[in-house]
Amino acid sequence: MEGIIDIVVNLFTPKEVEQKQTGLDEDFKEQVRMPKEMRGGVTIEQYLEKMDLAGIERSLLIAVRAGDIRVPESFEIPYSRVYEICQEHPERFSGLAGIDPFRGMAGLKDLEEAVNHMGFVGAHLYPHWCELPPDHAKYYPYYAKCSELNIPIMMQVGHNLIYSRNRRLPSVGKPIYLDQVAIDFPELKLIGIHIGIPWTEEMISMCWKHENVFTAGDAYAPKYWPESFVHYANSYGKNKVMFGTDWPVIDPIRAVKEVEDLGFREEAKKLIMRDNALKVFNLN
């Protein structure tokens, strides 16, 4: 199998940590048992070493837009920052354009610029930071623009944890909310990341019902993936599941090793770890 593709990666360098562009407080880092030595950030060079050790060829970097930037505790990582890193390492990184639906037409123009001039390969949405479910009307112009640009959009589904004690976010991302979106935008590839926990079966049902809905095994260490998710990925859902880490939540070296330990069929593993991402994100 050629190199692995990690479709969910957050920037977590000392710069993002210092500028409070991660959305993670110290309590959250403790909760997910983040090693103390990396809590101040990991440089791109150090992360590339992790990718090499894990056998990851390419990571999709999120230019996060975590909700309405006018609301306290919201944050963003500029598209230009992700573009800069992708330009420095074009064979290793591709960009994902974060969506803030409260920016209206300006946000739509930003998305178009990111795809057409920065080479970004998809869009990324955090419904819980926006405090709006995925089928809310405010997202629809962005879904339409993604469809027009022929790019997929990924979004967190399932519950969310408390990333910052200063702003506790509601869990608005039940996978069933993708149902109407998939119906209204049949040509748009929708990716429900984070496995949909605790509604994993609901996420599987959306993938089974709609040919344009996919999911990803990220944000949870593979050894803890629900049994139903592992079975789905290894059988009739092998064309619908992709690999991700949600770095820095899950270390890529650990994630790849634990996927190996799950005993996937070779055909399914190749699709999950690489080929599905190539197809969904139109990667060359």
C-alpha positions in Angstrom: 0.0 0.0 0.0 1.3 3.5 -0.8 1.4 6.2 1.8 -1.5 6.8 4.2 -3.7 10.0 4.0 -4.8 11.6 7.2 -7.8 13.7 6.4 -8.2 15.5 9.8 -5.2 17.4 11.1 -5.1 20.6 13.1 -2.2 23.0 13.3 -0.7 22.8 16.8 2.6 24.5 16.5 4.0 26.8 19.3 2.7 29.7 17.3 -1.0 28.5 17.3 -0.7 27.7 21.0 0.8 31.1 21.9 -1.9 32.9 19.9 -4.7 30.8 21.4 -5.8 29.5 18.0 -6.4 25.9 19.1 -9.5 26.2 21.2 -8.0 23.8 23.8 -7.5 24.7 27.4 -5.2 22.9 29.9 -8.1 20.9 31.3 -9.0 19.5 27.9 -5.3 18.5 27.3 -5.3 16.7 30.6 -8.6 15.0 29.8 -7.3 13.5 26.6 -4.0 12.7 28.3 -1.9 14.8 26.0 1.8 14.3 26.9 3.0 17.3 29.0 6.1 17.8 26.7 3.9 18.6 23.7 1.3 20.9 25.3 3.2 24.0 24.3 3.0 22.9 20.6 4.8 20.8 18.0 6.7 22.3 15.1 5.9 21.4 11.5 9.3 19.7 11.3 8.6 17.6 14.3 5.2 16.7 13.0 6.7 15.7 9.6 8.9 13.3 11.5 5.8 11.7 13.1 4.2 11.4 9.7 7.3 9.6 8.4 7.4 7.2 11.3 3.6 6.5 10.9 3.9 6.0 7.1 1.6 9.0 6.4 2.2 10.5 3.0 -0.2 13.4 3.2 -2.1 15.3 5.9 -5.1 17.6 5.3 -4.6 20.7 7.3 -7.6 22.7 8.6 -7.7 26.4 8.4 -10.1 26.5 11.3 -12.9 28.9 11.6 -14.4 28.0 15.0 -17.8 29.8 14.9 -18.7 33.4 14.8 -15.4 35.3 15.3 -17.4 38.1 17.1 -18.3 35.7 20.0 -15.8 35.4 22.9 -13.7 32.2 22.8 -14.2 31.8 19.0 -11.0 31.7 17.0 -9.6 31.1 13.5 -6.4 30.0 11.8 -6.0 32.2 8.7 -6.2 30.5 5.3 -2.9 32.2 4.6 -1.2 30.4 7.4 -2.2 27.0 6.1 -1.5 28.0 2.5 2.1 29.0 3.6 2.7 25.5 5.1 1.2 23.8 2.1 3.5 25.8 -0.2 6.5 24.9 1.8 5.6 21.2 1.8 3.4 20.6 -1.3 3.9 16.9 -1.3 2.9 16.5 2.3 0.1 18.9 3.1 -3.2 20.1 1.5 -5.5 22.7 2.9 -9.1 22.6 4.1 -11.0 25.8 4.3 -12.8 26.5 7.6 -16.4 27.8 7.3 -17.9 30.6 9.4 -21.5 31.0 8.1 -21.9 34.3 9.9 -19.5 36.0 7.4 -22.1 35.8 4.6 -20.9 36.7 1.1 -17.4 37.6 2.4 -17.0 34.0 3.6 -18.2 32.6 0.3 -15.6 34.7 -1.5 -12.9 33.5 0.9 -13.9 29.9 0.2 -13.7 30.4 -3.6 -10.3 32.1 -3.2 -9.0 29.3 -1.1 -10.0 26.6 -3.6 -9.3 28.4 -6.9 -6.1 30.2 -5.9 -4.7 28.4 -2.9 -5.4 24.9 -4.0 -7.4 23.9 -1.0 -9.1 20.5 -1.5 -12.1 20.7 0.8 -14.1 22.6 3.4 -14.4 22.1 7.1 -17.3 23.0 9.4 -17.6 23.0 13.2 -21.4 23.0 13.9 -21.0 23.0 17.7 -18.8 26.2 17.6 -21.5 27.8 15.5 -24.2 26.4 17.8 -26.3 25.5 14.8 -27.1 21.9 13.6 -25.7 20.8 10.2 -29.1 21.3 8.4 -29.5 25.0 9.5 -30.3 27.4 6.6 -27.2 29.5 7.4 -25.0 26.8 6.0 -26.9 26.3 2.8 -25.1 29.0 0.7 -21.8 27.3 1.7 -23.1 23.8 0.8 -24.1 25.3 -2.6 -20.7 26.9 -3.1 -18.9 23.6 -2.2 -21.1 21.8 -4.7 -20.3 24.4 -7.3 -16.5 24.1 -6.6 -16.7 20.3 -6.6 -15.1 19.9 -3.2 -16.3 17.9 -0.2 -17.2 19.4 3.2 -16.4 17.7 6.4 -18.0 18.5 9.8 -17.9 17.1 13.3 -20.9 15.0 14.1 -21.7 13.3 17.4 -21.2 15.0 20.8 -18.4 17.4 21.6 -16.3 17.7 24.8 -15.6 20.8 26.8 -12.7 22.3 25.0 -12.6 25.4 27.1 -14.3 25.9 30.5 -14.9 29.5 29.5 -17.4 28.5 26.8 -19.2 25.2 27.0 -20.6 24.3 23.6 -23.8 22.3 22.9 -23.8 19.0 21.0 -25.8 20.0 17.9 -24.2 17.5 15.4 -26.4 14.5 15.5 -25.6 12.5 12.2 -29.3 12.4 11.3 -29.1 16.1 10.6 -27.1 15.2 7.5 -30.2 13.5 6.0 -31.9 16.6 4.6 -28.6 18.1 3.5 -27.7 15.0 1.5 -31.2 15.1 -0.1 -31.0 18.8 -1.0 -27.4 18.5 -2.3 -27.1 15.1 -3.9 -23.8 16.0 -5.7 -22.1 17.3 -2.6 -19.8 14.9 -0.7 -20.5 15.2 3.0 -18.1 13.7 5.5 -19.2 13.2 9.1 -16.0 13.1 11.1 -15.4 11.9 14.7 -17.3 8.6 14.0 -20.6 10.2 15.2 -20.1 9.0 18.8 -22.3 8.3 20.7 -24.6 8.0 17.7 -22.3 5.8 15.6 -25.1 3.6 14.2 -26.9 6.8 13.1 -23.8 7.9 11.2 -23.5 4.4 9.6 -27.2 4.7 8.6 -26.6 8.0 6.8 -23.6 6.6 4.9 -25.7 3.5 3.9 -28.7 5.6 2.8 -26.9 8.3 0.8 -24.2 7.7 -1.8 -22.8 11.2 -1.1 -22.3 10.7 2.7 -19.0 9.4 4.2 -17.4 9.2 7.6 -14.0 9.2 9.2 -12.4 7.3 12.1 -10.7 10.2 13.8 -10.6 11.9 17.3 -10.8 8.5 19.0 -7.9 6.1 19.2 -8.6 3.1 16.9 -8.4 0.6 19.8 -11.5 2.3 21.2 -13.5 2.5 17.9 -17.0 1.1 18.4 -17.3 -2.5 17.3 -20.1 -1.6 14.9 -17.9 1.0 13.2 -15.0 -1.5 12.8 -17.4 -4.0 11.3 -18.9 -1.4 8.9 -15.4 -0.2 7.8 -14.2 -3.8 7.2 -17.3 -4.9 5.3 -20.1 -3.2 3.4 -18.9 0.3 4.4 -15.3 -0.1 3.2 -15.9 2.5 0.5 -17.3 5.0 2.9 -14.8 5.3 5.7 -11.6 7.3 5.8 -8.7 7.5 8.2 -8.0 10.6 10.4 -6.4 11.5 13.7 -7.7 14.9 14.6 -4.2 15.7 15.6 -3.2 16.8 18.3 -6.0 14.7 19.9 -4.6 11.4 18.6 -0.9 10.8 17.8 -0.5 9.5 14.2 2.0 6.9 15.1 -0.3 5.4 17.7 -3.3 5.6 15.4 -1.7 3.8 12.5 -0.4 1.0 14.8 -3.8 0.5 16.4 -5.5 0.3 13.0 -3.0 -2.5 12.1 -4.0 -4.3 15.3 -7.7 -4.2 14.3 -7.0 -6.9 11.6 -8.8 -5.3 8.7 -8.9 -7.1 5.4 -6.2 -5.8 3.1 -8.8 -4.5 0.5 -10.7 -2.6 3.2 -7.5 -1.2 4.9 -6.2 0.1 1.5 -9.5 1.9 0.9 -9.7 3.3 4.4 -6.1 4.5 4.8 -5.7 5.9 1.3 -7.9 5.2 -1.7 -11.2 6.6 -0.4 -9.5 9.9 0.4 -7.9 10.1 -3.0 -11.4 9.8 -4.6 -13.4 12.0 -2.2 -10.9 14.9 -2.2 -10.0 14.5 -5.9 -6.3 14.2 -4.9 -3.7 13.5 -7.6 
